[in-house]
Amino acid sequence: MTGSSIRRRRCSWRPWVVTGARSGDWLFAALVRAGFANQPTSIRSGDGLVLSEVYVTAAVKCAPPDNKPLPTERATCQPFLLRELENLPALRAILCLGAFAWDAALRALPAGGHAVPRPLPRFGHAADVLLPGGLTLIGSYHPSQQNTFTGRLTEAMLDDVLASAWRAIGAA
């Protein structure tokens, strides 16, 4: 699962994704409902959160001003994302939270040896693409306040894409 950074300041990345920002609260509550997590909050490493069949990361490790990453920031962070993907040998699906994460995944996958079709699949909420080699790419609107307050993303919509992720990894 990849998204853009949910932190507020540039270079405030921590080695774990935490709740405390509304987008993280939304995400972890949905992970609990879907059976991927045991608790809806995580405020620090070692606080009891256990994830099952899921790894959460951010495509950009530092939150830029106005939450608008620059292409140079995405490029700077891509090697970190590649290393994370390399350490997931049983990877079967990637759920991208937002178009930026979708684009970051499609840029990182070929660099990591995964084939992607041409033309590149387009992002959309609930987009579900089986890539060559069997990896599934799933799109979801990011659980930002802008999307959740306006109803562009609802809890039911996020639950539906997480159910798609379960099906894609063969765990449903």
C-alpha positions, -999 to 999 in steps of 0.1 A, spaced: 0 0 0 15 33 -10 3 69 -6 18 103 -5 32 114 28 6 122 54 29 143 76 28 180 76 64 193 73 91 187 48 114 159 59 93 148 88 94 111 77 95 84 104 102 48 97 66 39 103 33 55 92 13 68 121 -22 80 128 -28 114 143 -35 130 110 -70 124 97 -58 105 66 -39 81 88 -69 77 111 -91 69 82 -66 45 67 -60 25 99 -96 24 108 -103 9 74 -74 -16 78 -91 -28 110 -125 -32 93 -109 -51 65 -89 -74 88 -54 -61 79 -48 -45 113 -56 -52 149 -61 -16 161 -72 16 145 -45 39 158 -7 39 159 12 67 175 46 52 179 67 21 171 59 -7 196 24 6 205 8 -28 198 -2 -23 161 0 -55 142 -5 -55 105 -14 -87 86 -7 -93 49 -1 -55 44 29 -32 43 22 6 44 47 31 29 47 65 14 59 73 -21 74 105 -9 91 103 25 89 141 33 56 161 32 61 191 9 45 225 14 8 225 4 10 187 2 22 190 -35 53 170 -40 77 181 -68 89 156 -94 124 160 -79 111 149 -45 94 118 -60 127 110 -79 147 115 -47 125 91 -28 122 64 -55 153 45 -44 138 41 -9 105 29 -24 124 4 -46 143 -10 -16 110 -14 2 95 -33 -28 126 -55 -31 122 -65 5 86 -78 -2 94 -109 -23 58 -122 -19 43 -90 -32 10 -97 -50 -8 -64 -49 -2 -27 -45 -30 -4 -33 -22 32 -43 -38 59 -23 -41 87 -48 -29 95 -84 5 105 -71 11 71 -55 -3 54 -86 23 72 -107 51 66 -83 43 28 -83 42 27 -121 76 45 -122 92 23 -95 79 -11 -107 99 -13 -140 131 -1 -121 125 -30 -98 122 -55 -126 84 -57 -128 68 -53 -162 41 -27 -168 19 -24 -198 21 4 -224 2 26 -225 4 29 -187 -29 21 -169 -48 52 -159 -55 60 -122 -91 60 -110 -108 51 -78 -113 13 -77 -90 9 -108 -78 -27 -107 -51 -37 -131 -34 -71 -134 1 -64 -145 23 -88 -165 38 -112 -140 7 -114 -119 10 -83 -97 -22 -64 -92 -23 -26 -90 -53 -11 -73 -62 26 -71 -81 45 -45 -86 82 -38 -63 93 -10 -80 95 24 -72 132 27 -96 156 44 -103 172 10 -115 139 -3 -133 126 29 -149 158 40 -164 163 5 -176 127 1 -153 120 -28 -140 91 -7 -164 74 17 -157 47 43 -176 22 21 -155 32 -10 -123 26 10 -136 -7 24 -144 -18 -12 -109 -13 -25 -94 -30 6 -117 -60 -2 -103 -59 -37 -68 -61 -22 -78 -91 -1 -91 -108 -33 -59 -99 -52 -36 -114 -27 -58 -145 -25 -66 -141 12 -103 -136 9 
